[in-house]
Amino acid sequence: MPMYQPSSRRRDGDWKKEVGGGGQVLDLETAVKDGILGGGGGAISTGEKLDLKTMIERLDSIEVPSVFICPISLEPMQDPVTLCTGQTYERSNILKWFSLGHLTCPTTMQELWDDSVTPNSTLSHLIYSWFSQKYTAMKKKSEDVQGRALELIEMLKKKVKGQARVQSLIELRKIVNAHDSVKKTVAESGGIGVICSLLGPFTSHAVGSEAIGILVKLELGSEWKKNLVEPAKVSLMVDMLNEGSVETKINCTNMIEMLMEGKEFESEVVSSLSLLVGLLRLVKDKRYPNGVLSGFRLLKMICSYEGVRSSVVSIGGIPQIVELLPNLNSECLELALYVLEALSSLPEGKMALKDCSHTIPNVVKLLMRVSENCTELALSILWGVCEISPEECAPIAVDAGLAAKLLLVIQSGCNPVLKQRSAELLKLCSLNYTATIFISKCKLTRTIQ
């Protein structure tokens, strides 16, 4: 709802309002009849009495004329009443104002010579008329798009081919994206089954990208998730993840993530090197933040399967992700650290992290910077790297500022486990560094020394 903007004109008893550009002044009764505020037709007949409160709630995102807004609550009025000063308020709000002991008009702060309130029936009628028009128009549009969605599903059931099939899917995807009410219609009319049947080994990317774009917006039951994890369909999604538009890549990524949440999912489905390569390309494309987030979310889920982690390491995933760390937002950063921490559980993962020259500097910078969770993940990664080669890694870590950061963690309000891990890592570094230089690198105060 828009914020109330006080009018420079006094709104007196007959509630006049200027409209148009010719200086014409109309009272509210004329505005109701001519549809000035409603956009056409004045009051309407719907065949049933619509509840104003319900209409206001369902039209929450619509811009409402400021004359309908109560100056106290900044919400549309349902029972407007006018004071002796000519100002109008929602009845419950102004009565509450009076109950607090105020004897003034909230807008003008004038003292009231009469504390009675007068129902503003003209404004009440106008508010109801305006919301009725908007609500009925919205409802009609919703019914129209649902009807069109059913027509498109029937066309797809008749197995229209070629460009006609693509155009039907494009239109249906746009309707589903724009109207939540259509999603239920598609499901109840058998639309999910029809769209799933279009996916297979011989499906063109034009059809596949539109079909996935629809399915990813719907609530899919276990039956349909089981249908979509068939190898040929997953293979199609992986191909489109590598070769499709950015929107298609994101939709395929989100769809595979949805399928991984189902009980029917098996880790072999995501062991494809092509899928992993496609995801790494997606997370590296910083032009599309939504793609980076979707890619890291799926990588995190994939790395929860031990059998797939070695594949991520084998295609060079670790140095690619490490290079991205300085430029990721906090949400993506935490996901990236989850992935690296999972990969560090493998011997080859630890070695890849050690061999990447940017691992220690980039991860050290994240300590005590984003969140406690990120600090915990970063410490786990650094411990794994330093543990396998302390003589080589400890000096690099201390030069990167690790010792000073560890002291901050120890002195902070972090959980005891983090403090203990920090103390152990600090000891490991000190054993592999000249004592005098180590103390200077820590930047210790006299008290801490």
DOMI-670443 format. One record per residue: x, z, y of N, C-alpha, C in turn. Coordinates in pm, whole numbers, plus 32768, in hexadecimal, padded with zeros to 4 digits. Last residue first. Layout:
<rs>
XZYXZYXZY/...
</rs>
This chain:
<rs>
93D689D47BDA945989DE7B9C94708A6E7B6C/92EE8A1C7C6392E089E97BDB936589EF7B92/93628A6E7D5593148ACD7D05930A8AA07C75/93DD898A7DB7943189FE7D9493E58A5E7D3A/934688667D1A935588C37D8C93AA89397D5C/93CA873D7C88939687C67C7993A688147CFC/93E586307C4493C186557CCD938586E27CD0/943A85C67B5A93BB860E7B56938986307BE0/953085687B9E94C685067B87943D85487B85/95BD86547BA395A8860D7C22953985A57C15/95BE868F7A93957C86EB7AF0955E86A57B75/965785B57A3495CC85C67A08957F861F7A69/974F85E37AA09703856E7ACE9670857D7AA9/979186C97A0D978D86CB7AA0973886597AD7/9780867178FA972F86DF792F972186DB79C7/97578525788C97B3858778C5976385F17911/967584FB7779969884DF780496FA85497834/95EE85427697963284C17698965A84977724/956A862876BC95D186287655962385A87654/94A485E177709515863277A095888632773D/93EB855876D094358510773894B1855D7763/938B862A763493C985B575F4941F85687657/931786CB76F8938A86FD76AB93D58689766B/92468624774492AA864B77A79329867D7761/91B3861F765A91F085A37689925D85BF76F0/9161872A765091B186F375E391FA8674760F/90C9873B773A9140878F772B919C875976BF/8FFC868776FC9053866D776F90D586BC7763/8F7F870976298FBC86857611901E86637680/8F2487EC76B58F8387FB76478FCB8778762A/8E71877877688EE587C2779B8F5087D07730/8DB4871176B68DFF86B7770F8E7D86FB7741/8D57880076498D95879C75F18DEA873C7643/8CDC888777218D5988BA76E78DA28854768F/8C6487A878268C4F87F877AD8CD5881C776D/8CCA87D479828CA88785790C8C9A87E07892/8D0788377A7C8C9D88797A318C73882C79B7/8E7688257A928DEC88047AB78D8888537A64/8F7388487A398F4388A57AA08EB088907AC4/8F8F877679868F9F87FF79558F64886579B8/8F76869B7A328F1286B079C98F168742799A/905E86BA7ACA8FDA86BF7B0C8F6C86DC7AA6/911E86917A08911487157A45908E87267A8E/90F3858279D990D685E2796F90C9867079A6/914E85137AC690BF85077AA49099856D7A38/9260854B7AB5921185857B22917C85817B03/929D84AD79D292B1853F79D1925D85837A3C/9264839C7A18921583E379B29223847A79BD/92E082EB7AC29296835B7AFD924883AD7A9A/9384822E7A5B930281FD7A8A92AB826D7AC6/945382C879FE946C82767A7593E982427AB1/93D28326791A93F183847985940B833A7A07/93C1823678849348827F78A9936182DE791E/94CD81F6785D9476819778A493FA81E078D8/952482D677C8955B82BB784D9505825C789F/947882B376DD946F8328773594AB830F77BE/94BD81C8764A944381CC769E943E82407701/95AE81F075BF959B81787611952A818A7676/958F82E47541960A82CA758C95FA825575EC/949782CC74B994A48324752D952183067581/93E6820E7419946B81F2744D9486824674C9/92F9827A73C293408223736593CD82027396/92A18315749B92BF8357741D931382FE73C2/925B826D756B92D582BD7578930082FB74F3/91698200750391DB81AA7526925C81FA7527/90C482E074DC90E18285746D915C822F7486/90BC834575E390F683957577911D833B7502/90318277766490BC8294768A910382E6761D/8F34828D75E78F81821075E09015822B75FB/8EEA838F76308EF4836D75A28F4982EF758F/8EE0837777478F4183D177088F5783AF7675/8E0582C7775F8E89829D778D8EF782F4774E/8D35836877008D5882ED76B98DE582BF76DE/8D38843477C38D4B845577358D7583DA76E6/8D0283A278AB8D8183EA789F8D9F840B780D/8C00834C78738C6B82E978808CF3832B7871/8B81844678778B7E83F577FE8BED838D77FF/8B9F8493797B8BE284E279138BE984947891/8BDC83717A4A8B8583D77A0E8BD5842379A5/8CAB83067AFF8C2282D27AF18BC3833E7ABF/8D9B83A07B158D7283437B7F8CDE831C7B77/8E3084267A598DF484747AC78DC1841A7B37/8EDC83027A048ECE839279ED8E9883D77A6A/8F1281FF7A4A8E8682227A338E7082B77A1A/902181D77A558FD781D87AD48F4782087AC4/906181C279479085823B7990903482467A11/901480BA790F8FC5812878D88FE381AB7920/90D4801E79979045800C79B38FF180827983/91D08078792A91B0808479BA911B807C79D8/91A18043780A91BA80C9783E919B80D378D4/91677F22780291117F8A77C791258011780A/920D7E5A785791B27E9378BB915D7F067885/929F7DFB777F92E87E4077EB928C7E847850/92507E237637921A7DED76B592557E3C772A/92B47EB7756892FC7E3C758C92C97DFC760C/91F87F81754D92817FA3757792CA7F2775AB/911B7EF074F391127F397571919D7F5A75A6/917F7E9773FF915A7E347465914F7E7574EF/919E7F8A737C92137F3A739891F67ED27404/90947FDD736590F3802E73B3916D7FDD73DA/903C7F0D72BD90017F1F7342905C7F70739B/90C67F3271D390E27EB8721F90A87EBE72AC/904D8028718A90DD802071A591027FA571F8/8F188078722C8F61802671CC8FF6802771ED/8EBA80FD73018EB4814672818EFC80F97213/8EB2805873D58F2C80A873C78F2C80FA7347/8DB27FF873D28E1B7FA2739C8E9D7FEF7386/8D3180CB74548D0D80AC73C98D7B80587388/8DA780B4754F8DBB812F75028D9B8118746F/8D477FBB75A08DD77FCF758E8DF4804B7539/8C317FF875AD8C637F8D75568CF77FA37538/8C2A80C1766E8BF580DB75E88C2F80767584/8C8B803077488CDE809B77108CAE80C37685/8BAE7F8977748C307F4E77518C8C7FB67711/8AEC804677BF8AD97FF777458B5D7FBC7715/8B5C80A078AF8B4880FE78418B3780B677BD/8B547FB179428BD47FF279258BC7805278B0/8A4A7F7B796B8A967F2379138B197F6478E8/8A1780517A1E89C9804179A28A157FEC793D/8ACE802F7AF48AD380A87AA18A8980987A1C/8B547EDC7AF38B067F4A7B2D8B007FBC7AC9/8CA77E617AD78C227E7A7A9E8BDA7EE87AEB/8DAC7E327B1F8D437DF17B6E8CB67E097B3A/8E647EAD7A738E657ED07B028DEF7E9A7B52/8E227E3679698E017EBF798F8E017EDA7A25/8E797D3E79138DFC7D4579618DE47DCE799E/8F567D6278758F687D1C78F58EEE7D2A7950/8EDD7DD077928F337E2477E78F457DE57870/8E647CED77248E107D58775B8E617DB177B8/8F477C5B76D58EE47C1F772E8E8D7C88776F/8FCF7D057624900A7CE676A78FA87CA77709/8EF87D0B75508F297D8275998F6A7D5E761E/8EC47C1074DA8E5F7C4F75308E967CC07585/8F4B7B6174308F877B8774B18F277BC97510/8EDF7B3F733D8ECD7AD0739B8F027AF37427/8F157C3272BB8F5B7BB9728F8F4C7B4472F0/8E637CEA732C8EF27CF673478F3A7C72732A/8D767C8E72BE8D837C91734F8E177C997376/8DAD7CB771B08D987C2E71E08DA87C277278/8DB67DC9719C8E337D8071888E267CF071B8/8CA57E0B71BE8D087E2D72258D887DDB7217/8C007DE270EB8C067D76714E8C777D8E71B3/8C007EC4704C8C2E7E4670128C3F7DD57076/8B8A7F8B70E68C1A7F8C70CF8C4D7F06709F/8AA77F6971DD8ABD7F4371518B537F357139/8AB47F8D72E58A8B800372998A977FEA7203/8AE37E9B73558B597EEC73328B347F6F72EF/89DF7E49738F8A297E0573248A9E7E5B72F5/89A17EEC746889537EF973ED899F7EBC7377/8A5E7E8D75228A607F1A74FA8A167F2C7475/8A0C7D85753C8A907DA275038A997E3374D3/89167DAE75BE89167D7B7535899E7D9374F2/89707E1276B589117E61766489157E3375D2/8A117D41770F8A507DBE76E789F37E167695/89467C7E774189B37C6576E389F47CE476B2/88A97CF77805886E7CD6778388DB7CC3771A/896B7D0678D7892C7D7E78A088F27D657815/89A47BF779008A107C5378DD89D67CD0789C/88A97B98794C88E77B6778D289567BC278A2/88857C177A3D88277C3479CF885F7C06794A/89557BA57ADC895A7C327AB288FC7C547A3F/89EC7A8C7AE889667AB27AB989687B417A83/8AEF7A6B7B2E8A8A7A307B8989FE7A607B65/8B9A7AC17A6C8B6B7B257ACD8B0A7AED7B33/8BBF7A8879378B877A3879A48B487A947A0C/8C067B2878698C707B0478C88C3C7AB4793F/8B2B7B4077CB8B527BB678188BC07B97787D/8B267A3A77598AB97A6977AE8AE57ADF7804/8C097A2F76BC8BFB79D1772D8B937A03778F/8BC27AF176058C367B08765A8C357AA976D2/8AE87A7175898AD37AEC75D58B487B097633/8B677998750A8B01798075708AE979FA75C7/8C087A2174528C4679CE74BB8BE579B5752D/8B3F7A9173B38B9A7AE873FD8BE07A9D746E/8AC979A973478A797A0873978AD47A5E73ED/8B9F794072BA8B6478F173268B11794A7382/8BC979F471F18C2D79ED725B8BF679A172D3/8AC57AB6716B8AF07A3071918B557A347204/8A527B9E71318AE17B9671158B1B7B0F713B/89457BCD714489907BC471C18A277BBF71AB/88EC7BD2703E88AC7B74709988FF7B627118/89617CA26FBE89997C1D6FA789637BB57009/88C47D846FF289387D6B704889737CE07035/87667D4D6FF687DF7D646FA888577D396FFB/861E7DC6703E869A7D88706A870F7DAE7010/85347E43701485517DD16FBE85D97D946FD9/85087EFD70D4853B7F2E705485667EBB6FFA/85767E96722085187E9A71B185587EC8712F/86387E7572D985F37EF672DB85927F047266/86857D7172C486DF7DD5728C869E7E5F7288/85C17CEF735685BE7CE372C586157D4D7283/86107D2B745C858E7D59742B858A7D587392/87057C9F745D87047D32746E86817D6D743B/86A57B9D744D86F57BD173DE86FC7C6973E5/86257B93754985D77B8574CE86257BBC7456/86F87BAC75FE86927C1575FA863F7C0F757A/87797AB875C087BF7B3875B1875B7BAA75A5/86B57A01760986E17A06757D87287A8B7561/86A27A38771E862D7A4976C786567A557634/87A579F1777187777A7C778187007A977725/87A378DF77358808793876F987DA79C976FF/86D4788777DB86C6787D774A872778DA7704/874878B478D686CB78F978B186B778F8781B/8822780578C88839789578D287BD78E278AA/87E0770E77C487E9773A7850880077D07853/88A676F3768F883076EA76E5884B770F7775/897E771B75E38970769A762688FD7690768A/8983781975738A0177DA759789EF776075F0/887B7851754588C978B37591894C787575C2/88397781749E8806777C7527884E77E17580/88BC77DB73B588E0775A73F188B477547482/882D78C8738B88BC78CE73A788EB784D73E8/872E78647351874178B973C787D478BF73EF/876977DB72638739779072D8874E77E27357/87AA78B471C1880F784E71DD87E977FB7256/86B3792F71AD871F797471F3878C79117219/86357868711786037889719C866B78D471EE/86C57864702886B877E87076868C78057105/86AB79736FC5872B793A6FF0872078BE7049/85A47A39704A85CC79D46FE88649798D701C/85447AE1710785CE7AF970DB85F77A9B706A/843A7A9E7132849D7A68718F852D7A837166/83AC7B28706D83A87A96706F841B7A5C70C1/83D87C2B70BB840B7C007039840F7B697032/834B7C2571A883DB7C3B71AD841C7C0F712A/82497C09714482847B98718D831B7BAA719E/82257CFE70C1820F7C81707982557C0D70BD/82497DC1718482B07DB2711D82A27D2E70D1/81DD7D2872C081D37D857250823E7D6971E9/82387D07740B823E7CCB738682397D38731B/81B97CD3753B81CD7D4174DE81C77D077451/82687BD7760181F67C0C75B6821D7C837560/833E7B5C766F82E87BA876CA82757BED7683/83B17AC775AC83FD7B3B75DB83AD7B91763B/830179F0758C83027A5B752983497AD8755C/83437947766782BE7983765B82C479FF7601/844B78FF763D8426793476C0839D797676C0/8436788975448478790C754C8454794F75D1/83B8779B759A837777F3753883B37880753E/8475772B764683F37752767B83AC77B3761D/854976FE7592855F7754760784DB77837643/84D4764D74D2850376D374AD851177307524/84A475607560843575AC7527845E763C750C/85AE752375A585457522760C84CD757375DD/8639751E74B88652758C751485E875937582/856674CF739E85B974A8741185CD7521746C/85787533724D853A754672D08599751C733F/85D37533714E85C974B17191858774BA721B/85CF763970F0864F75F170F5864A756D7141/84DD76DA71D1851876BA714F85967669715F/83AC7725726D843C773D72658470772271D9/82A07713726082E676A272A1837D76AF7296/824077FC71FD8246778A71A08290771271DC/8232789D72DE829D78B5727B82AE783E721E/81497834735081C978207394823D78377334/808678867294809677F872B6811F77DE72F3/80A3799D729980BF7952721F80D778BE723A/805079CE73A080D879F2737680FF79A472F9/7F41797E73AF7FA7793173F48035794F73C6/7E6179F673527EBC79BA72EF7F2D796B732D/7DD87A7674147DA779F073EF7E0179AB7389/7E5B7B61744A7DDB7B6874027DA87AE073D5/7F3F7B0674DA7F4E7B4B74597ECD7B477408/7ECD7A9275BE7F227A4175677F2C7A8274DC/7E4D7B75762A7DFF7AFF76017E4D7AAA75A0/7F227C15766E7EC67C4376067E747BCF75D1/7F8E7B7577397FDF7B9676C47F867BC3764F/7EE47B67780D7EE77AF477B27F337B157731/7F127C4278AB7E977C40785B7E977BD077F4/7FF47C07793E80017C6078CA7F877C5A786F/80557AE279C47FDB7B3079AD7FE87B84792E/81477A5979D681037A7E7A51808E7ADD7A3D/819D7A2578D381F77A6C792E81AE7AA179A9/80C47992787280E67A137834813E7A657891/80D878AD791480607901791A807E798C78E2/81D0784678C681BA786D7952814378CA7960/819C780F77B78203787177DC81F078A2786B/80DA774677CF80B677C67792811B783277B5/817476797841810276B0788B80DA77387853/822F764F7773825C767277FB81EC76B57848/8188760476A081D576807696820576AF7720/812B7511770280CB757B76E08112760276DB/821A7481771881CE74A17791816975107778/8260746B760682B974B17664826C74DC76E0/818B73D075A781A37456757081F874A975D2/81B072E77638813273307646814173BF7613/82A1728475DF829D72BF7664821E730F767B/826A72BE748282B6728574F082AA72D17572/8116730E741B81A472F6740881E772CA748A/802573FB73AD804C7392740C80E473857406/7FA1749E72E98026746672D5804273EC732D/7EC7752E73127EAF74A472E57F31745672D6/7F36760D737E7F05761572F47EED758B72BA/7F5D75B674827FD375CA742D7FAB75D57399/7E5275B674D87E9F753874D87F187544747C/7E1C76C674C67DD3766774707E1B75E17468/7EC4772175917EDE774B75077E9776EE74A6/7E4576AE766F7ECE7684764D7EF176AA75BD/7D517738766E7D5476A576607DDD76757633/7DAA783D769E7D69781D761E7D6877867605/7E08781C77A27E65784277387E2C782176AF/7D1A77E878287D7D777D78207DE3779B77B1/7CA278E378107C62786D77D67CC577FC77C4/7D55797778A47D44799578167D03792177CD/7D307908799D7DB278F3795C7DA9791578C7/7C24795679D17C4978C879CE7CCC78B27983/7C347A6A79D47BE27A2A796D7C0679977960/7CD87A877AB67D067AB87A347CB97A7679C3/7C317A217B797CAF79DD7B5E7CE67A067AD6/7B6A7AE17B6F7B497A557B4E7BC77A087B2A/7BF67BC17BC77BBA7BC17B427B9B7B327B14/7C3B7B767CCA7CA47B947C697C6F7B8A7BDA/7B3D7B5C7D397B957AE77D357C047AFB7CCD/7AE87C637D227AA17BFA7CD97AF67B7D7CCD/7B9D7CE17DD07B997D067D437B567C997CEF/7B677C6A7EC77BED7C5F7E8D7BEB7C7B7DF7/7A567CB17EE97A817C257EE87B077C157EA1/7A697DC87EE47A177D827E817A427CF17E74/7B037E007FC57B3B7E1B7F417AEC7DD57ED2/7A477DAE808B7ACB7D7180837B097D847FF9/79697E56805C795B7DC4805679E27D818040/79D67F53808C79A17F31800879987E9A7FF5/7A1B7F37819A7A827F5481367A527F2C80AB/791C7F0A820979837EA4821579F17EB881AD/789A7FFA81D578657F7E819D78D07F12819E/793A80A4826C792E80BA81DC78FE803B8197/79088045836A798E80358332798B8046829B/77FA8093837778208007838C78AA7FEC834F/77F781A7835377BA815282ED77E380C082FA/789A82A5838278AA822083BD787981BA8357/780C83E283B4782C83778354783382F0839B/78A484C1848F783584638481785A83F6841E/78E2861D84AB791185998482789785418468/791A871D85A678C786DA8543790286508523/799B87A7866D79E3879585EF798D87568582/79C8876087B6795F8762875079A5874986CA/7AA08756884C7A31879F888979BB87A88829/7BE8876E87DE7B62873D87BF7AF987958804/7D0C870888877CB8877788597C2B87438846/7DD885FD880B7D788630886D7D2C86A78831/7E82857F87607E9D860D877C7E46864387ED/7E58848486FC7E6C848F878D7E96851B87B8/7E5384B985E17E968444861A7EB8845786AD/7DC685AC85AF7E4D8598857A7E9A852485BA/7D26866186A47D2185DF86607DAF85C08630/7D0687C6866A7D31875086B67D1D86D48663/7D0488BC85F77C8E889486447CB08820869E/7D72893C84BF7D8A88DF852D7D0688BB8571/7D5489D783DD7D498A1884607D6289BD84D6/7D3F895F82EF7DC2899B830D7DC589DB8397/7C5088E582F67C59896082A87CDD89A982BE/7C8687FA83837C3A886483C67C4B88EA837D/7D0A877182B57D4F878C83347D0B87FF837E/7C3B875882007CAE87AB81DB7CFE87D18257/7BA186A6828F7B6A872B82747BDA878B8249/7C4385C7828C7C2B8608830C7BF1869582F8/7C41858981757CBF85A681BB7CA885F1823E/7B38855781317B7E85C780F17BFE85ED813B/7B00847081D77ABB84EF81E67B0C856481AC/7BF783B7827B7BB883D281FB7B7E84608202/7BAA837583D87BFF83A8836C7BB083AB82EA/7BB582F285257B7482FA84A27BD883218436/7B7D834B867A7BD8832E860C7B9283458586/7AD483A1873F7ACA831487197B2682EE86A7/7AC284A987737B28845F87BE7B2283C987A1/7A11851286BF79E084FE87487A4384B1879D/7A5B845285917A5984CA85E47A2384AB866F/79CC83B684737A0283AA84FA79F3842D8546/7A25836E831F79D383B883807A1A83B48407/7A2182B781ED7A5182C7827779EF831382CF/7A6382C680C479F1830681087A1A83218199/7B43823B80857ACF822580317A51825F8071/7C60819F81197BF3820181207B8081D980C5/7DA8817180957D26813A80BC7CB981A480B8/7EA58253811C7E64821080AC7DDE81D780DA/7F17830281CB7F4D827A81C77F1B822D814C/7EB083FB81FF7EE883E381787F2F835D816C/7E7883DF83197EB1845882DF7EF7843B825A/7E0482ED835E7E81831483A17EC383908366/7D8C821C82617D7D82A0829F7E0282C982DE/7D5280C3828E7DAE812C82637D9581AE82AD/7CC87FEF82EE7C8D8033827A7CDF80AF8251/7D607F8183AF7CE77FC383DD7CA48010836B/7E277EF583297E477F7C83597DCB7FC88387/7DCB7E4D81FC7DC67E54828F7DD87EE382C0/7EB77E5080ED7E337E7B811F7E367E7F81B8/7F487D917FF67F557DBE80807ECA7DD980BA/7F4F7E0E7EA27F217DAE7F077F307DE97F93/7F897EC07DDC7FF97E767E157FD17E177E86/7E927F2F7D887EF77F857DC97F647F367E10/7DA37EEA7D1D7DDC7E907D827E4C7ED77DCE/7D597FB97C7E7D837F3C7C3B7DBE7ED77C9D/7D13807B7D3D7D8080967CDE7DB480147CA1/7C3C7FFF7DBD7CB380207E0A7D2B80367DAD/7B847FF17CE77BB77F757D247C377F8F7D72/7B5481017CBB7B9080AE7C527BCD80307C8C/7AD881467DAD7B5581877D847B9E81357D1B/79EF80A97DA67A5680907E0B7ADB80CD7DE1/7956800E7C9B7986808E7CCC79FB80777D2A/78527F1E7CC178DC7F3D7CA179057FC17CE1/77287EDE7C3977637F2E7CA377F07F557C79/76EB7D8A7BDF76FD7E177BBC77417E5D7C2F/76D27C957C5176777CB37BE476837D437BB4/77607C5D7D2C77A77C537CAD774C7C6E7C36/774E7BCD7E5F76FB7C087DF777407BF37D71/78007C257F8877E37BD07F16778B7C1A7EB4/78317C1280EA780E7C5C807277E67BFE8004/78F87AFA815A78B97B7C816F789A7BC180ED/797579FB814478F47A15810978B47A998120/7AC87A2E815B7A5F79D1813679E47A1180FF/7B817AEE81947BB17A6A81717B457A0F813D/7B477BEB81F47B457BD481657B757B4C813B/7B417BF583037BAB7C3F82BF7BB17C1E822A/7A6E7B3D83337AEB7B3783807B5C7B7B8336/796E7B0582CC79E07B0B82717A657B0982B7/788D7B0C836278DC7A91836979567A93830F/78237C0A832B77D27B93831478267B15830B/78FA7CB2837578C57CB482ED787B7C3282CE/79137C78848379847C5D842A79577C598399/78237CD684E3783B7C4684E778AC7C228488/78547DE584BA77E27DA7847777F37D118472/792A7E1E855F793F7E1784D078CD7DD68485/79367D3A867B79227DBD863E79297DAD85A7/7A397C7B871779C67C8186BC79B37D11868E/7AB77BC288227AA67C4887EB7A287C4B8796/7BAE7ACA88687B257AEA883F7B207B778803/7C9F7A6888B07C727AE088F67BE57B0788D2/7CEF799788127CAC7978888F7C7679F088D8/7D5579B487187DB479AA87867D727995880B/7CCB7AAC86317CE37A2686657D417A2886DB/7C3D7BE386A17C647B85863A7C7D7AFF867B/7C217D3B86EA7C3F7CB687197C697C6086A4/7B147E1486A67B967DE4867C7BAA7D5786AF/7A5C7F4486D87A737EB786F27B017E9186CD/79B3803686987A21800086497A337F6A865F/78FB80BA872978C8804286E779377FFB8698/799381AA877D791C81AF872978F5813186E3/7AEB813887877A7C818F87AB7A0481758752/7C2F813587727BC0810B871C7B4A81668738/7D0580C1886D7CB48130883F7C4280F987EB/7E28800A88197DA0800888507D53807F8819/7F0A801F87937F14804388227E8B80448862/7F0180B7864F7ED8804D86AB7EE5807D873B/7FFC811085687F9C813A85CE7F7E80C8862F/801080A084298047808184AC7FE280A78517/8050811F82EB7FF38118835B803E80FE83DD/80EB805481F580ED80CA8249809080B582BF/80317FB980E680837FB5815F807F803881AB/805580007F8980008000800080598000807D/
</rs>
